[in-house]
Amino acid sequence: MAPRKNRTINLPAPYLKRIWLDPTRITDRDAYPFCLPLLRDDFELRFDRAITIIVGENGTGKSTLLEGIAALAGFDGAGGGKGYMPVDHCDALEVMGGELATALRASWLPKITKGWFFRAESFFSVARYLDKSAREDPFGPPPPDFLSHSHGEGFLRFFEERCQRQGIFIFDEPESALSPSRQIEFLKLLRRMDEIGHCQVLMATHSPVLMAYPNASLLRLTKYDLEPVTVEETDHYKVMREFYDDPAGFVEAAIAD
């Protein structure tokens, strides 16, 4: 049974325990995203820690998987919290996340729909919506004013303001506007969310810095599977290590014909 509105849940995160694919709900196996090799009939993903980080190459389905989970939690496919529809989003986003969500089953303890789905590409549309809504509410708090800061500072201000409340928080490549030092600030935020105990985080990232968060379950998404991995085993880490060992030589070799 879903918790009553505004009720504080005393159980610790993670709240979403497991997702799995129900083949009987798939109408077209050849259509995206069900054509992805990952989404076999026996696809299942369990969450045993408050923070889960998913890594992998572009095109393996990381964003699609997060969109599907976000839809299960009641979030809009273009980003935001439950009930927010702040941006004009294309049909492709609706299809990828929404279609997958229709074929996914989920186990919650308890079901929770508070939280946020962060998409880097739609952040400013969401922030503009939140600022505008706050300005139009004569009895509400002052507008958060996310857009009067630099790109990265706006991201961090948003995370600080929105992401330490109880809920499930889904981040799709939050590092996209963060410098290395700002990524460290984001790690500090993750630590606070982890220590609070009532925030569940699902994140896809290409940043080895964020992958290294010590208390997370780190999973590598390949073309065919999701598997536990260490930071040192990821291609992202290996590439950056080679770069740092010899920046000029690495770049020269990379761009050579």
N, C-alpha and C positions, 0 to 999 in steps of 0.2 A: 504494500500500500504506500502511495506517495506521501511524504511528510506534509503536514499542514503548512500553509503559506506563512513565511517568516519564522517558522519554528527553528530553533537552534538544534542542530544534530550533535550529539555528544560523542558519537563514534568517530574514531580517527580515520583519515584517508589511508588507503584508496577506497572510494565509494563504488566506482565502476570496477568490478572484479574480473569480468570476462566478457569477451565478444566472440561470436562464432557465426559462420555462414550457414544459412538455411537454404539448401539447393532448391527446395520446393517453391521458394519465393523469387527465383530467377526466371524471367520471362524470355530472355535472349542471351544465350551463352556467348555468342559472337560479338555482342555489343560491349562497349567500354562502360564500366571498368571490369566486367566479369570475364573479359578475355585475358586479363592479366594472369600470368601463370601462378602468381601468389594466391589468387582467390580460387583455390581448388575447393572441392566439396568438403574437404576436412579442415578448412582454414579455421584456426582458433588462436586467440591471443588472450593471455591471462595477465593481470596486473597485480603484483604482490608488493609493490612499493608505492609511496606517495608520488614519486617522480619517475616517469618513464621517458627516455630519450631515444628517438629513432633516427638512425643515420642511413645513408645510402645515396647512390648516384641519382641524378635527375632522370625521371622517366620510370622509376621503379614503382611508383604509386604512393609515396609518402604523403603527399598533400591530399590525394584522393582518400586515403585511409583516414586521415584526420578530419576531412570534410564529412565522411560518413559517420564518424564518432560524434562530431559536433551536431549533426542532424539528429542523432539518437538522443542527445542531451537537450534538444529543443532550440539550438542556436541557428541563426540564419547562415546560409552558405557563404555569404560574402563577409562574414565577421560580425562580432557583436555579442550581446548577451541575449537571454531569452526574451522575446518580445520586441527586440530591436530589429528594425528593417530600415537602416539609415541610408543605404546606398542603392543605386540602380545597378543590379548585378546581371550578368549575362546568363542566358539559358544554360550554357555549358557548365557553369558552376553549380547550378541547381541540379542538373542531370548527374554530374559526377558524384556529388555528395549525397543528394537525395535518393538517387537510384540505388546506390550501395546501401544506404540506411534501410531501405525497404527490404533488403535481403539479409540484413544483419540481425542477430538476436543478441540480447545483452543481459547480464546478471549484475544487479546492483545490490549494495547493502549499506545504506538504503538508497533508493532512487533519489538523485539530487539533480536539480536543473539550474541552480545558481552557479554563477561563474562567468566565463568569457571565452570567446573564440577569437584569437588574434591572427589576422592575416596582414602581412607587411604591405601588400600592394593596395589594400583598401583602408589602411590605417587613417589616412587624412580625411577620407570621406566620413568614417566613423567619428573621428575626433571633431570634425566640423558639425556633425549632427549633435553630438553631446554638448558642445559649446552653445549651439543655437538653442537647444532644448532648455539648457540652464538659464540662458538669458530671458527666455520667454516665460519662465516660472517666477512670478513675483514673490512667492513665499519660500522658494528654495535657496540653497547655498549659492555663493558666488560662482560664476562659470569657471570651470577648471582651466580654461585658456590654454589648451594643449598646443595650439598652433602659433603662439607667439615665441616659440623656442626653435632652436635648430632641429633638424630632422632627428638626430640621435637623442637630444635632450627631450624632445617631445615624446619619443618612445618611452624613455625612462620615467618621465613625469607621469605618463599614462599608466605604466606598470606599477609605479609606487601608489598611485591613487586608486587603481581598480583591482589590484591583484593580491591583496592581503586579506580578503574577506573569505568566508567559508564558501567553497564551491569547487567546481571542476574547471580547470584553465587549460586551454588548448592553444599552443603557440606554434605557428608555422613559420619557421626561419626568423625568429625575433632578432637575430644578429644583423639583419640586412642593413640597418642604418647605424650600427654600433661600432665604434672604434674598439681596439683591443682593451683600452682602459675602461670604456663603457661596458664592455662585455663582462669585465670583472665586477662592475657595479651590479650588473644583472645577476651574476652568480651570488652576490651577497643577498639580493632579493630572493633568489631561489632558496638560500639557506634560511631566511626568515620564514618563508612560506612553509618550508619543511618543518621547522621547529614549532611553528604554530600548531601543526598537526591536523588541521581541517581543510587543507588545500591539496587537491590532487592535480598534478601537472602532467600533461602529455605534450611532448615537444618534438618537432622535427628540426634538425639543424645541420649545417655544413661546417660549423665552427668547432675545431678541436678544443678550444677553451671551454665552451659550454658542455661539450661531451664529457669533460673531465670532472663534472660535478660528482663528488665522492659517494653520495648516498643514492644515486639514481640507478635504475635498471636500464642499461645501455643495450639496445638491440640494433642489429644491422639488417636492413631490408635489402635483400638481393632480388634478382629476377624471379626466384623460385621460393624464397623462404624468409622468415624472420628468425634470427639466431642471436643469442647472447654474444657479446663481443667486449673486448677491452679497448680503451682509447688507442693504445699502441698498435692494435691489430687493424685499425681502420685505415682505409686508403687515404683519407684526409690527413691523418697524422703522418703517415709515411711520406706523402708528397711534401708536406710542409717541413718535415725533418730534413729531407734532401735539399730543399730550398735553403734552409737556414745554415746547413753545412757549407754550402758554396753557392750563394745567390747568383753571382755572375755566370758561373759555369752551368748552373741549373737552367737559367733563362736562355743562355746561348744554345744549349742542347734542345730545349723545348721548342725554340722558334727556328731551328735549323731546317732547311729543306730536306 
